[in-house]
């Protein structure tokens, strides 16, 4: 299976006009709530400002580092970002969206996110996340990544477009110190 190079925009990754309008509407409202209670809140550490513990997918075997200036410049992109989970909580499955990021902040230790998981829409997936919460971390998805020096062992990222987040086992996360806490 080919691995996507996240430094480049994915082919055919353009949203149609209706999808673009819907995403913009969600961002302006700051909410993706369904009627009635359909949400379990969460918070977590997405990544630190230290080099990743493992190379993320799409990084050609290089560990990566998100800098604080990059995080500060791009933090607004997280609002209304989808959060997904994969089968067995072992990776990303972009088509299995289980919630949304409501806010993100740059803290001393890294990028923190807060959001909701749709427990009525995805009861099995959310139950699985709750059952394994202490073993779980977070991972990011990004495209259009710029790297300071592609020959370096650790790629220091200088620009990117955040495209999503994933809940997965810490041992599968590039940043193993990431974590998630459910409300």
HELIX and SHEET records of a PDB file:
HELIX    1   1 UNK A   17  UNK A   29  1                                  13    
HELIX    2   2 UNK A   68  UNK A   74  1                                   7    
HELIX    3   3 UNK A   75  UNK A   78  5                                   4    
HELIX    4   4 UNK A   87  UNK A   89  5                                   3    
HELIX    5   5 UNK A  123  UNK A  131  1                                   9    
HELIX    6   6 UNK A  133  UNK A  135  5                                   3    
HELIX    7   7 UNK A  170  UNK A  172  5                                   3    
SHEET    1   A 7 UNK A  63  UNK A  66  0                                        
SHEET    2   A 7 UNK A 154  UNK A 169  1                                        
SHEET    3   A 7 UNK A  82  UNK A  85  1                                        
SHEET    4   A 7 UNK A  97  UNK A 107 -1                                        
SHEET    5   A 7 UNK A 110  UNK A 117 -1                                        
SHEET    6   A 7 UNK A  40  UNK A  48 -1                                        
SHEET    7   A 7 UNK A 179  UNK A 182 -1                                        
SHEET    1   B 3 UNK A  63  UNK A  66  0                                        
SHEET    2   B 3 UNK A 154  UNK A 169  1                                        
SHEET    3   B 3 UNK A 136  UNK A 147 -1                                        
END                                                                             
